[in-house]
């Protein structure tokens, strides 16, 4: 599809990424092959040296996977993207692509529990330290967390599960003042409701497992590069991109690939050495979800807004956090960054104890208790007991997860049925 930027997001959801020529399949095919044939040894050698573009092994690149990556890049307004086996892999690769032992990152503390553990525990074992900061802090306070060896600032557009909205422009100013890129996990809004590059973010990640897939059938992740961060202007901070890579005969990514340097390095180094690729089958399923993303996201948001208002008015509900509500503390940021709607995920607490919250969830009928979030079916989770159970109460509060927080992911069923199920469980 040519001139992607001239098309609306709705058209890109359906059309971007795959442009069949005469006699090719109209629908993106599953290229279910581990390897690809060439006529001469020289042709294959040039691919291994990154001197030609093409396919030789599906761990690095596959036509089905690349087509879906191109669609997501178009939706976010980026120059290039890569798909990974999960959202966790995407966030790991996004950071590790520009960090090594001895480096430091700064992250919002209000992030998904798995990412919090990745940054605070696993990266530490690799020699990369993380300082977590309250995203509501002033620019001066966030800036104070930076060190000479800081390489990344990270945050989530809408935090999972707390529902806080990131002030992207504020974070971008701090990151750029310190000569580092801002990475934003945009899983919950999707590019339908927010495109962080338009507010100064440099790299965007996704757990495509959520709304992008939309049907809870395919785990995956994505990294999208805006192409806007000038790596050479901060060459001393990012030698992996700006100095010769001896594993590719001294090739320098920024010189050889320009705005494509970051994603090329992530594929050529990290995917080569660590794997975590998305399978062609999963990419095909993800693409089916993307084709209706522009239709599903507004329905999720409309249903969630109706449910959030109902919860807010219910005396058995202690508190509700849904940024699209006018009463919400993040409403001003939601109006700025998410004017079309936020997402379908609501955080709330009911009157009573943690055990009361668990009993409430056990009484639900069609609303299921599942680890998943952000798909077509309404589901519920108690993060302190489930996804975030490895965190202490202190860490829970730092991550924006109250011990009584219930995460409700509102689906695309009839909203009257959703409310009726919640009501009978509360009563």
BELSUL-V326529 format. One record per residue. N is the residue number from 0. PHI is phi as a letter, one per 30 degrees, with the letter a starting at -180 (999 if undefined). Layout:
# BELSUL-V326529
((N;PHI) (N;PHI))
This chain:
# BELSUL-V326529
((0;999) (1;d) (2;h) (3;e) (4;d) (5;d) (6;c) (7;d) (8;d) (9;d) (10;d) (11;d) (12;e) (13;d) (14;c) (15;d) (16;j) (17;b) (18;b) (19;d) (20;c) (21;e) (22;i) (23;d) (24;d) (25;d) (26;c) (27;e) (28;d) (29;c) (30;d) (31;d) (32;b) (33;d) (34;b) (35;b) (36;c) (37;b) (38;d) (39;b) (40;d) (41;d) (42;e) (43;d) (44;d) (45;d) (46;d) (47;d) (48;c) (49;i) (50;c) (51;b) (52;c) (53;l) (54;c) (55;b) (56;a) (57;d) (58;d) (59;d) (60;b) (61;b) (62;e) (63;d) (64;d) (65;d) (66;d) (67;d) (68;d) (69;d) (70;d) (71;d) (72;d) (73;d) (74;d) (75;d) (76;i) (77;c) (78;c) (79;a) (80;b) (81;b) (82;c) (83;b) (84;d) (85;a) (86;d) (87;d) (88;d) (89;d) (90;d) (91;d) (92;d) (93;e) (94;d) (95;d) (96;d) (97;b) (98;b) (99;b) (100;e) (101;j) (102;c) (103;b) (104;b) (105;c) (106;b) (107;e) (108;d) (109;d) (110;b) (111;e) (112;e) (113;d) (114;d) (115;e) (116;d) (117;e) (118;d) (119;d) (120;c) (121;d) (122;d) (123;d) (124;d) (125;c) (126;i) (127;c) (128;c) (129;b) (130;c) (131;c) (132;b) (133;d) (134;d) (135;d) (136;d) (137;d) (138;e) (139;d) (140;d) (141;d) (142;e) (143;d) (144;d) (145;d) (146;b) (147;e) (148;c) (149;d) (150;c) (151;a) (152;c) (153;b) (154;a) (155;c) (156;e) (157;b) (158;d) (159;c) (160;c) (161;d) (162;i) (163;d) (164;c) (165;d) (166;d) (167;d) (168;d) (169;d) (170;d) (171;d) (172;d) (173;d) (174;e) (175;d) (176;d) (177;c) (178;i) (179;b) (180;d) (181;c) (182;c) (183;b) (184;d) (185;c) (186;e) (187;d) (188;d) (189;h) (190;d) (191;d) (192;c) (193;a) (194;b) (195;e) (196;d) (197;d) (198;c) (199;j) (200;d) (201;c) (202;b) (203;b) (204;c) (205;b) (206;d) (207;d) (208;e) (209;d) (210;d) (211;d) (212;d) (213;i) (214;b) (215;i) (216;c) (217;b) (218;d) (219;a) (220;b) (221;b) (222;b) (223;b) (224;c) (225;d) (226;i) (227;c) (228;d) (229;d) (230;d) (231;d) (232;d) (233;b) (234;e) (235;d) (236;d) (237;b) (238;d) (239;d) (240;c) (241;c) (242;b) (243;d) (244;c) (245;d) (246;d) (247;b) (248;h) (249;i) (250;d) (251;c) (252;d) (253;d) (254;d) (255;d) (256;b) (257;h) (258;d) (259;c) (260;d) (261;d) (262;d) (263;e) (264;d) (265;d) (266;d) (267;d) (268;c) (269;d) (270;d) (271;d) (272;c) (273;c) (274;i) (275;i) (276;d) (277;d) (278;d) (279;e) (280;d) (281;d) (282;d) (283;d) (284;d) (285;e) (286;d) (287;d) (288;d) (289;d) (290;d) (291;c) (292;e) (293;d) (294;c) (295;d) (296;e) (297;d) (298;d) (299;e) (300;d) (301;d) (302;d) (303;d) (304;d) (305;d) (306;d) (307;d) (308;d) (309;d) (310;d) (311;d) (312;d) (313;c) (314;d) (315;d) (316;c) (317;d) (318;a) (319;b) (320;b) (321;b) (322;d) (323;d) (324;d) (325;e) (326;d) (327;d) (328;d) (329;c) (330;d) (331;d) (332;d) (333;d) (334;d) (335;d) (336;c) (337;b) (338;d) (339;d) (340;k) (341;c) (342;a) (343;c) (344;c) (345;c) (346;c) (347;a) (348;b) (349;c) (350;d) (351;k) (352;c) (353;e) (354;d) (355;d) (356;d) (357;d) (358;d) (359;e) (360;d) (361;d) (362;d) (363;d) (364;c) (365;c) (366;d) (367;c) (368;d) (369;b) (370;d) (371;d) (372;a) (373;i) (374;b) (375;d) (376;c) (377;d) (378;b) (379;b) (380;a) (381;c) (382;e) (383;d) (384;c) (385;b) (386;d) (387;c) (388;d) (389;d) (390;d) (391;d) (392;e) (393;d) (394;d) (395;e) (396;d) (397;d) (398;d) (399;i) (400;c) (401;d) (402;e) (403;c) (404;d) (405;c) (406;c) (407;c) (408;c) (409;d) (410;d) (411;c) (412;d) (413;d) (414;d) (415;d) (416;d) (417;d) (418;d) (419;d) (420;d) (421;d) (422;d) (423;d) (424;d) (425;d) (426;d))
